[in-house]
């Protein structure tokens, strides 16, 4: 991998794991009162676009990072719908 690939991979890992504390907090507390569904809906749309972009250009760090991020964001949305 080139240095640019490493940079993209590290950026993808960091931005993806940034959502993990929110998922854990919502799961443990079963409270989504302070979670904005609008924000998460727009975020999901943006992540989906990034995922498509990565897929079209075959950029694996973008594909993997956004696929995992979409799962984490989707988990928060699902909990918001269930416990909201």
N, CA, C and O atoms as a Tinker XYZ file with bonds, in Angstrom:
   336  protein
     1  N      0.846000   -1.189000    0.000000    73     2
     2  CA     0.000000    0.000000    0.000000    64     1     3
     3  C      0.883000    1.240000    0.000000    63     2     4     5
     4  O      1.954000    1.270000    0.605000    81     3
     5  N      0.407000    2.240000   -0.684000    73     3     6
     6  CA     1.130000    3.506000   -0.750000    64     5     7
     7  C      0.841000    4.322000    0.510000    63     6     8     9
     8  O     -0.104000    4.019000    1.238000    81     7
     9  N      1.635000    5.337000    0.769000    73     7    10
    10  CA     1.349000    6.208000    1.917000    64     9    11
    11  C     -0.052000    6.841000    1.847000    63    10    12    13
    12  O     -0.705000    7.031000    2.873000    81    11
    13  N     -0.491000    7.155000    0.654000    73    11    14
    14  CA    -1.830000    7.737000    0.503000    64    13    15
    15  C     -2.899000    6.705000    0.876000    63    14    16    17
    16  O     -3.903000    7.048000    1.501000    81    15
    17  N     -2.684000    5.445000    0.494000    73    15    18
    18  CA    -3.613000    4.377000    0.879000    64    17    19
    19  C     -3.654000    4.208000    2.400000    63    18    20    21
    20  O     -4.723000    4.022000    2.983000    81    19
    21  N     -2.491000    4.275000    3.030000    73    19    22
    22  CA    -2.437000    4.183000    4.486000    64    21    23
    23  C     -3.184000    5.337000    5.142000    63    22    24    25
    24  O     -3.914000    5.147000    6.114000    81    23
    25  N     -2.993000    6.525000    4.602000    73    23    26
    26  CA    -3.693000    7.700000    5.128000    64    25    27
    27  C     -5.203000    7.513000    5.022000    63    26    28    29
    28  O     -5.931000    7.787000    5.976000    81    27
    29  N     -5.669000    7.053000    3.880000    73    27    30
    30  CA    -7.100000    6.800000    3.699000    64    29    31
    31  C     -7.613000    5.728000    4.630000    63    30    32    33
    32  O     -8.722000    5.836000    5.153000    81    31
    33  N     -6.825000    4.701000    4.842000    73    31    34
    34  CA    -7.218000    3.622000    5.744000    64    33    35
    35  C     -7.318000    4.116000    7.186000    63    34    36    37
    36  O     -8.292000    3.821000    7.878000    81    35
    37  N     -6.323000    4.861000    7.635000    73    35    38
    38  CA    -6.350000    5.403000    9.001000    64    37    39
    39  C     -7.531000    6.359000    9.164000    63    38    40    41
    40  O     -8.237000    6.309000   10.172000    81    39
    41  N     -7.745000    7.223000    8.183000    73    39    42
    42  CA    -8.877000    8.155000    8.243000    64    41    43
    43  C    -10.192000    7.386000    8.320000    63    42    44    45
    44  O    -11.074000    7.741000    9.102000    81    43
    45  N    -10.327000    6.350000    7.526000    73    43    46
    46  CA   -11.543000    5.536000    7.544000    64    45    47
    47  C    -11.762000    4.858000    8.881000    63    46    48    49
    48  O    -12.884000    4.824000    9.386000    81    47
    49  N    -10.704000    4.319000    9.456000    73    47    50
    50  CA   -10.817000    3.658000   10.767000    64    49    51
    51  C    -11.238000    4.660000   11.830000    63    50    52    53
    52  O    -12.148000    4.391000   12.613000    81    51
    53  N    -10.580000    5.814000   11.861000    73    51    54
    54  CA   -10.889000    6.809000   12.888000    64    53    55
    55  C    -12.317000    7.339000   12.768000    63    54    56    57
    56  O    -13.023000    7.446000   13.771000    81    55
    57  N    -12.743000    7.670000   11.557000    73    55    58
    58  CA   -14.093000    8.217000   11.397000    64    57    59
    59  C    -15.156000    7.154000   11.624000    63    58    60    61
    60  O    -16.274000    7.473000   12.028000    81    59
    61  N    -14.824000    5.905000   11.372000    73    59    62
    62  CA   -15.783000    4.823000   11.611000    64    61    63
    63  C    -15.942000    4.549000   13.101000    63    62    64    65
    64  O    -17.063000    4.464000   13.602000    81    63
    65  N    -14.822000    4.411000   13.812000    73    63    66
    66  CA   -14.932000    4.100000   15.241000    64    65    67
    67  C    -15.471000    5.277000   16.050000    63    66    68    69
    68  O    -15.860000    5.107000   17.205000    81    67
    69  N    -15.496000    6.462000   15.456000    73    67    70
    70  CA   -16.067000    7.620000   16.144000    64    69    71
    71  C    -17.542000    7.400000   16.480000    63    70    72    73
    72  O    -18.050000    8.006000   17.423000    81    71
    73  N    -18.236000    6.550000   15.732000    73    71    74
    74  CA   -19.659000    6.289000   15.977000    64    73    75
    75  C    -19.883000    5.203000   17.023000    63    74    76    77
    76  O    -20.994000    5.060000   17.534000    81    75
    77  N    -18.862000    4.451000   17.342000    73    75    78
    78  CA   -19.005000    3.359000   18.294000    64    77    79
    79  C    -19.461000    3.809000   19.683000    63    78    80    81
    80  O    -20.334000    3.157000   20.256000    81    79
    81  N    -18.920000    4.886000   20.252000    73    79    82
    82  CA   -19.405000    5.317000   21.569000    64    81    83
    83  C    -20.902000    5.647000   21.574000    63    82    84    85
    84  O    -21.585000    5.371000   22.560000    81    83
    85  N    -21.417000    6.229000   20.497000    73    83    86
    86  CA   -22.849000    6.547000   20.430000    64    85    87
    87  C    -23.687000    5.274000   20.400000    63    86    88    89
    88  O    -24.709000    5.179000   21.079000    81    87
    89  N    -23.252000    4.305000   19.615000    73    87    90
    90  CA   -23.969000    3.026000   19.535000    64    89    91
    91  C    -23.984000    2.359000   20.903000    63    90    92    93
    92  O    -25.025000    1.876000   21.349000    81    91
    93  N    -22.838000    2.330000   21.569000    73    91    94
    94  CA   -22.747000    1.690000   22.890000    64    93    95
    95  C    -23.610000    2.427000   23.900000    63    94    96    97
    96  O    -24.321000    1.793000   24.680000    81    95
    97  N    -23.563000    3.755000   23.901000    73    95    98
    98  CA   -24.356000    4.537000   24.860000    64    97    99
    99  C    -25.851000    4.298000   24.673000    63    98   100   101
   100  O    -26.575000    4.086000   25.646000    81    99
   101  N    -26.311000    4.330000   23.431000    73    99   102
   102  CA   -27.740000    4.119000   23.169000    64   101   103
   103  C    -28.130000    2.697000   23.548000    63   102   104   105
   104  O    -29.190000    2.488000   24.139000    81   103
   105  N    -27.303000    1.726000   23.224000    73   103   106
   106  CA   -27.602000    0.329000   23.539000    64   105   107
   107  C    -27.708000    0.117000   25.052000    63   106   108   109
   108  O    -28.638000   -0.533000   25.529000    81   107
   109  N    -26.763000    0.663000   25.792000    73   107   110
   110  CA   -26.760000    0.465000   27.246000    64   109   111
   111  C    -27.915000    1.195000   27.936000    63   110   112   113
   112  O    -28.542000    0.653000   28.845000    81   111
   113  N    -28.186000    2.407000   27.505000    73   111   114
   114  CA   -29.199000    3.220000   28.187000    64   113   115
   115  C    -30.605000    2.958000   27.674000    63   114   116   117
   116  O    -31.584000    3.256000   28.358000    81   115
   117  N    -30.710000    2.405000   26.477000    73   115   118
   118  CA   -32.011000    2.194000   25.816000    64   117   119
   119  C    -32.757000    3.522000   25.651000    63   118   120   121
   120  O    -33.984000    3.551000   25.555000    81   119
   121  N    -32.002000    4.605000   25.621000    73   119   122
   122  CA   -32.590000    5.928000   25.471000    64   121   123
   123  C    -32.064000    6.587000   24.202000    63   122   124   125
   124  O    -30.855000    6.686000   23.991000    81   123
   125  N    -32.984000    7.033000   23.371000    73   123   126
   126  CA   -32.606000    7.742000   22.148000    64   125   127
   127  C    -33.226000    9.135000   22.117000    63   126   128   129
   128  O    -33.323000    9.758000   21.059000    81   127
   129  N    -33.638000    9.610000   23.269000    73   127   130
   130  CA   -34.329000   10.895000   23.359000    64   129   131
   131  C    -33.525000   12.041000   22.760000    63   130   132   133
   132  O    -34.089000   12.921000   22.111000    81   131
   133  N    -32.223000   12.036000   22.971000    73   131   134
   134  CA   -31.380000   13.129000   22.492000    64   133   135
   135  C    -30.754000   12.861000   21.125000    63   134   136   137
   136  O    -29.919000   13.641000   20.666000    81   135
   137  N    -31.143000   11.780000   20.476000    73   135   138
   138  CA   -30.617000   11.454000   19.154000    64   137   139
   139  C    -31.513000   12.101000   18.099000    63   138   140   141
   140  O    -32.732000   11.928000   18.119000    81   139
   141  N    -30.910000   12.835000   17.194000    73   139   142
   142  CA   -31.649000   13.510000   16.141000    64   141   143
   143  C    -31.833000   12.579000   14.943000    63   142   144   145
   144  O    -30.867000   12.229000   14.265000    81   143
   145  N    -33.076000   12.183000   14.692000    73   143   146
   146  CA   -33.354000   11.310000   13.553000    64   145   147
   147  C    -33.032000   12.016000   12.238000    63   146   148   149
   148  O    -32.546000   11.389000   11.297000    81   147
   149  N    -33.299000   13.308000   12.173000    73   147   150
   150  CA   -32.983000   14.063000   10.955000    64   149   151
   151  C    -31.504000   14.031000   10.632000    63   150   152   153
   152  O    -31.115000   13.816000    9.484000    81   151
   153  N    -30.684000   14.245000   11.641000    73   151   154
   154  CA   -29.238000   14.221000   11.448000    64   153   155
   155  C    -28.781000   12.848000   10.984000    63   154   156   157
   156  O    -27.979000   12.739000   10.057000    81   155
   157  N    -29.287000   11.802000   11.622000    73   155   158
   158  CA   -28.883000   10.452000   11.250000    64   157   159
   159  C    -29.410000   10.056000    9.873000    63   158   160   161
   160  O    -28.756000    9.279000    9.177000    81   159
   161  N    -30.555000   10.558000    9.464000    73   159   162
   162  CA   -31.083000   10.283000    8.127000    64   161   163
   163  C    -30.199000   10.924000    7.066000    63   162   164   165
   164  O    -29.855000   10.286000    6.071000    81   163
   165  N    -29.833000   12.181000    7.276000    73   163   166
   166  CA   -28.961000   12.873000    6.317000    64   165   167
   167  C    -27.580000   12.225000    6.305000    63   166   168   169
   168  O    -26.993000   12.041000    5.239000    81   167
   169  N    -27.062000   11.880000    7.473000    73   167   170
   170  CA   -25.769000   11.221000    7.575000    64   169   171
   171  C    -25.783000    9.891000    6.817000    63   170   172   173
   172  O    -24.829000    9.576000    6.107000    81   171
   173  N    -26.850000    9.116000    6.962000    73   171   174
   174  CA   -26.964000    7.840000    6.260000    64   173   175
   175  C    -26.960000    8.028000    4.751000    63   174   176   177
   176  O    -26.346000    7.249000    4.023000    81   175
   177  N    -27.639000    9.053000    4.290000    73   175   178
   178  CA   -27.651000    9.341000    2.854000    64   177   179
   179  C    -26.245000    9.691000    2.367000    63   178   180   181
   180  O    -25.812000    9.226000    1.313000    81   179
   181  N    -25.543000   10.505000    3.137000    73   179   182
   182  CA   -24.175000   10.871000    2.768000    64   181   183
   183  C    -23.235000    9.679000    2.770000    63   182   184   185
   184  O    -22.415000    9.528000    1.864000    81   183
   185  N    -23.349000    8.832000    3.783000    73   183   186
   186  CA   -22.501000    7.636000    3.852000    64   185   187
   187  C    -22.802000    6.704000    2.680000    63   186   188   189
   188  O    -21.890000    6.107000    2.109000    81   187
   189  N    -24.070000    6.582000    2.325000    73   187   190
   190  CA   -24.451000    5.756000    1.186000    64   189   191
   191  C    -23.832000    6.298000   -0.101000    63   190   192   193
   192  O    -23.374000    5.525000   -0.942000    81   191
   193  N    -23.815000    7.602000   -0.255000    73   191   194
   194  CA   -23.183000    8.211000   -1.431000    64   193   195
   195  C    -21.683000    7.938000   -1.446000    63   194   196   197
   196  O    -21.127000    7.608000   -2.494000    81   195
   197  N    -21.019000    8.074000   -0.294000    73   195   198
   198  CA   -19.588000    7.778000   -0.224000    64   197   199
   199  C    -19.314000    6.313000   -0.540000    63   198   200   201
   200  O    -18.332000    5.986000   -1.206000    81   199
   201  N    -20.185000    5.439000   -0.058000    73   199   202
   202  CA   -20.037000    4.016000   -0.333000    64   201   203
   203  C    -20.158000    3.749000   -1.833000    63   202   204   205
   204  O    -19.363000    2.996000   -2.394000    81   203
   205  N    -21.136000    4.355000   -2.477000    73   203   206
   206  CA   -21.311000    4.205000   -3.923000    64   205   207
   207  C    -20.103000    4.769000   -4.668000    63   206   208   209
   208  O    -19.626000    4.160000   -5.626000    81   207
   209  N    -19.614000    5.913000   -4.239000    73   207   210
   210  CA   -18.437000    6.540000   -4.845000    64   209   211
   211  C    -17.238000    5.594000   -4.775000    63   210   212   213
   212  O    -16.549000    5.367000   -5.770000    81   211
   213  N    -17.005000    5.049000   -3.584000    73   211   214
   214  CA   -15.898000    4.109000   -3.408000    64   213   215
   215  C    -16.072000    2.869000   -4.262000    63   214   216   217
   216  O    -15.109000    2.357000   -4.833000    81   215
   217  N    -17.306000    2.388000   -4.348000    73   215   218
   218  CA   -17.589000    1.197000   -5.140000    64   217   219
   219  C    -17.318000    1.459000   -6.633000    63   218   220   221
   220  O    -16.673000    0.656000   -7.306000    81   219
   221  N    -17.815000    2.583000   -7.128000    73   219   222
   222  CA   -17.629000    2.930000   -8.547000    64   221   223
   223  C    -16.151000    3.040000   -8.907000    63   222   224   225
   224  O    -15.732000    2.597000   -9.977000    81   223
   225  N    -15.360000    3.634000   -8.008000    73   223   226
   226  CA   -13.932000    3.833000   -8.274000    64   225   227
   227  C    -13.054000    2.712000   -7.716000    63   226   228   229
   228  O    -11.832000    2.758000   -7.855000    81   227
   229  N    -13.666000    1.708000   -7.086000    73   227   230
   230  CA   -12.941000    0.570000   -6.490000    64   229   231
   231  C    -11.878000    1.020000   -5.487000    63   230   232   233
   232  O    -10.740000    0.552000   -5.517000    81   231
   233  N    -12.268000    1.935000   -4.599000    73   231   234
   234  CA   -11.364000    2.427000   -3.562000    64   233   235
   235  C    -11.728000    1.691000   -2.269000    63   234   236   237
   236  O    -12.656000    2.080000   -1.560000    81   235
   237  N    -10.988000    0.631000   -1.977000    73   235   238
   238  CA   -11.349000   -0.249000   -0.871000    64   237   239
   239  C    -11.379000    0.423000    0.501000    63   238   240   241
   240  O    -12.285000    0.125000    1.279000    81   239
   241  N    -10.449000    1.306000    0.841000    73   239   242
   242  CA   -10.582000    1.961000    2.151000    64   241   243
   243  C    -11.897000    2.737000    2.287000    63   242   244   245
   244  O    -12.498000    2.748000    3.361000    81   243
   245  N    -12.343000    3.378000    1.218000    73   243   246
   246  CA   -13.604000    4.125000    1.236000    64   245   247
   247  C    -14.786000    3.161000    1.340000    63   246   248   249
   248  O    -15.739000    3.419000    2.076000    81   247
   249  N    -14.721000    2.063000    0.609000    73   247   250
   250  CA   -15.807000    1.081000    0.627000    64   249   251
   251  C    -15.956000    0.471000    2.015000    63   250   252   253
   252  O    -17.050000    0.464000    2.580000    81   251
   253  N    -14.869000   -0.036000    2.560000    73   251   254
   254  CA   -14.932000   -0.732000    3.848000    64   253   255
   255  C    -15.331000    0.217000    4.972000    63   254   256   257
   256  O    -16.212000   -0.099000    5.771000    81   255
   257  N    -14.687000    1.374000    5.035000    73   255   258
   258  CA   -14.983000    2.328000    6.103000    64   257   259
   259  C    -16.448000    2.753000    6.064000    63   258   260   261
   260  O    -17.102000    2.804000    7.106000    81   259
   261  N    -16.962000    3.052000    4.897000    73   259   262
   262  CA   -18.340000    3.523000    4.813000    64   261   263
   263  C    -19.356000    2.400000    4.984000    63   262   264   265
   264  O    -20.460000    2.643000    5.470000    81   263
   265  N    -19.009000    1.191000    4.600000    73   263   266
   266  CA   -19.913000    0.059000    4.841000    64   265   267
   267  C    -20.061000   -0.180000    6.345000    63   266   268   269
   268  O    -21.173000   -0.366000    6.838000    81   267
   269  N    -18.949000   -0.175000    7.066000    73   267   270
   270  CA   -19.002000   -0.372000    8.514000    64   269   271
   271  C    -19.698000    0.808000    9.188000    63   270   272   273
   272  O    -20.513000    0.612000   10.090000    81   271
   273  N    -19.386000    2.022000    8.762000    73   271   274
   274  CA   -20.033000    3.203000    9.328000    64   273   275
   275  C    -21.538000    3.159000    9.100000    63   274   276   277
   276  O    -22.313000    3.506000    9.991000    81   275
   277  N    -21.952000    2.738000    7.920000    73   275   278
   278  CA   -23.382000    2.640000    7.628000    64   277   279
   279  C    -24.061000    1.624000    8.549000    63   278   280   281
   280  O    -25.201000    1.834000    8.962000    81   279
   281  N    -23.383000    0.544000    8.870000    73   279   282
   282  CA   -23.934000   -0.427000    9.819000    64   281   283
   283  C    -24.090000    0.189000   11.213000    63   282   284   285
   284  O    -25.116000   -0.008000   11.865000    81   283
   285  N    -23.084000    0.928000   11.669000    73   283   286
   286  CA   -23.152000    1.553000   12.987000    64   285   287
   287  C    -24.245000    2.615000   13.043000    63   286   288   289
   288  O    -25.015000    2.670000   14.001000    81   287
   289  N    -24.311000    3.449000   12.026000    73   287   290
   290  CA   -25.340000    4.492000   11.968000    64   289   291
   291  C    -26.718000    3.853000   11.841000    63   290   292   293
   292  O    -27.685000    4.313000   12.449000    81   291
   293  N    -26.797000    2.794000   11.049000    73   291   294
   294  CA   -28.060000    2.060000   10.925000    64   293   295
   295  C    -28.506000    1.461000   12.240000    63   294   296   297
   296  O    -29.703000    1.399000   12.520000    81   295
   297  N    -27.555000    1.016000   13.055000    73   295   298
   298  CA   -27.895000    0.477000   14.374000    64   297   299
   299  C    -28.519000    1.553000   15.251000    63   298   300   301
   300  O    -29.500000    1.292000   15.947000    81   299
   301  N    -27.964000    2.755000   15.227000    73   299   302
   302  CA   -28.530000    3.854000   16.019000    64   301   303
   303  C    -29.943000    4.191000   15.519000    63   302   304   305
   304  O    -30.855000    4.411000   16.316000    81   303
   305  N    -30.110000    4.227000   14.199000    73   303   306
   306  CA   -31.438000    4.510000   13.640000    64   305   307
   307  C    -32.432000    3.430000   14.050000    63   306   308   309
   308  O    -33.561000    3.737000   14.431000    81   307
   309  N    -32.021000    2.184000   13.974000    73   307   310
   310  CA   -32.912000    1.087000   14.356000    64   309   311
   311  C    -33.307000    1.189000   15.832000    63   310   312   313
   312  O    -34.464000    0.959000   16.185000    81   311
   313  N    -32.347000    1.532000   16.686000    73   311   314
   314  CA   -32.658000    1.684000   18.113000    64   313   315
   315  C    -33.557000    2.894000   18.347000    63   314   316   317
   316  O    -34.436000    2.866000   19.208000    81   315
   317  N    -33.334000    3.948000   17.580000    73   315   318
   318  CA   -34.188000    5.136000   17.692000    64   317   319
   319  C    -35.633000    4.776000   17.311000    63   318   320   321
   320  O    -36.575000    5.193000   17.985000    81   319
   321  N    -35.801000    4.016000   16.253000    73   319   322
   322  CA   -37.137000    3.609000   15.832000    64   321   323
   323  C    -37.785000    2.671000   16.846000    63   322   324   325
   324  O    -38.993000    2.730000   17.076000    81   323
   325  N    -36.975000    1.809000   17.447000    73   323   326
   326  CA   -37.506000    0.851000   18.411000    64   325   327
   327  C    -37.818000    1.473000   19.770000    63   326   328   329
   328  O    -38.877000    1.226000   20.347000    81   327
   329  N    -36.882000    2.285000   20.276000    73   327   330
   330  CA   -37.035000    2.817000   21.624000    64   329   331
   331  C    -37.382000    4.300000   21.655000    63   330   332   333
   332  O    -37.579000    4.870000   22.728000    81   331
   333  N    -37.460000    4.934000   20.471000    73   331   334
   334  CA   -37.627000    6.380000   20.380000    64   333   335
   335  C    -38.895000    6.894000   20.929000    63   334   336
   336  O    -39.135000    8.101000   20.901000    81   335
